Amino acid sequence: MKTTRYVAREPDAEGIIHYPDSEHAVWNTLIERQLKLLPGRACDEYLDGLDQLALPNDRVPQLGEVNRVLERTTGWQVARVPALIPFQTFFELLASKRFPVATFIRTPEELDYLQEPDIFHEIFGHCPLLTNPWFAEFTHTYGQLGLAASKEERVYLARLYWMTVEFGLVDTPAGRRIYGGGILSSPKETLYSLSSEPEQQAFDPLEAMRTPYRIDILQPLYFVLPDLHRLFELAREDIMALVRQAMRLGLHQPKFPPKAA
């Protein structure tokens, strides 16, 4: 597993995590910057979830605050984890309706991008949609499938997750919108993903599983759902049959240059 220089913060005896003022300031910068960009770009289901969570702007939220809303809406919880966790732990958490949240926040030097998911990415990027029953059901099913999958199958499942939960777009009556948490927590990708620069394809789970990606670049291709309910429908399909078909067919050619050594 990769190593990280970030260390997740531990709660006190009452379950409260204490962050220094400098880290509250980073949260404030990140959230205010994104809140300016998301109207007209994020899908309504995400914005509705954001309203329900009522995240503070001036400080890093406590996990208990988020849990109260998720429990009430879809029965989910967030679970405190270290900066990086193995696939096995990730799937175990999702299968038990717990979403992993690393309790550290990026440094000012890495404000625009970091490879490890921090508390801003997880809470602001993903938790609003976990109040939505369709999205929550897909994420739960995904965890259950991943738990039973082989190491090779998990790699294909990871691509499906990347192209949906992390970097998915969706068509709405008001136009194309963002639902992927990896986009919604990034100002640069929020603007780029809806521009004419990247390729945008109608969502096909088999194609998504066969599409290579890199985590350290703006995505060259985004898959577009016809509506968010498509994820709920996908949760009812035989996803593992699609995984096995994708494994037989193999990967598409990457749409990006190889990573420099």
Secondary structure by P-SEA (a helix, b strand, c coil): cccccbbbbbbccccbbbbcaaaaaaaaaaaaaaaacccccccaaaaaaaaaacccccbbbbaaaaaaaaaacccbbbbbbcccccaaaaaaaaaacbbbbcccccccccccccccccaaaaaaccccccccaaaaaaaaaaaaaaaaccaaaaaaaaaaaaacccbbbbbccccbbbccccccccaaaaaaaacccbbbbcccaaaaaabbbbccccccbbbbbcccaaaaaaaacaaaaaaaaaaaacccccccccccc
